[in-house]
Amino acid sequence: MQLELFDYRRDSLFESENQIAHYFDILKETENEISYAEHINPKKGFAVAGMEYEEYIDVKKDRLKGLTYDQILTYLKDTKKEERIEKYKALLKFRNIPFEAELFTWSNDDL
């Protein structure tokens, strides 16, 4: 018998790279929550090099009020990348779904 403890979903909504940075947006699920995050990892030698960014929205699964992972994924895919964070927050507020959102920045001295 095999235990599937980590059978949670993870979908990439956007990934791009240029000479300045690596950008990626991910919707993922854990045991207790669904998290959407946008990441920017700057490359060495740029003004923001060493500074990494992650903006995220976490929603507890037991507070989704019927909203499903698939519905969130479809909504995010159908929204322009530049507007995803704000429109997702607006959707959650409209449906009275509590969420946690934050912008993290940290320095990576290896860059």
C-alpha positions, 0 to 999 in steps of 0.5 A, a space after each residue: 500500500 502506498 500512501 499519497 501524502 503529497 498528492 496536492 495540485 500545483 499549476 504554473 500560470 506564468 513563467 518568463 525570463 529575460 536578461 533582468 529576472 526570472 518571473 513565475 506565478 504559481 497556484 498551489 494547494 496544501 493540506 489546509 490552504 490554496 495559495 497564489 503567488 507571483 515571484 520575481 527573482 532578479 539576475 546578477 548585475 541589475 539594480 534590484 539584483 539580490 532582492 527577490 520578491 514574492 506577492 501571495 494570497 493564501 486562503 484556508 480551504 475550510 473558508 472557501 464557501 464552495 469556491 474550488 481550486 479549479 474555479 480559482 485556477 480558471 479565474 486566474 487564467 482568464 485574468 490578465 497577468 498584470 491584474 491577477 492579484 488585485 482581481 483575485 483579492 476583489 473576488 475573495 472580498 466580494 464572496 466574503 472569503 477571508 484571506 491573507 495577502 502580503 508582499 515579501 522582499 528579501 535579499 539573496 547575497 548569492 546573486 
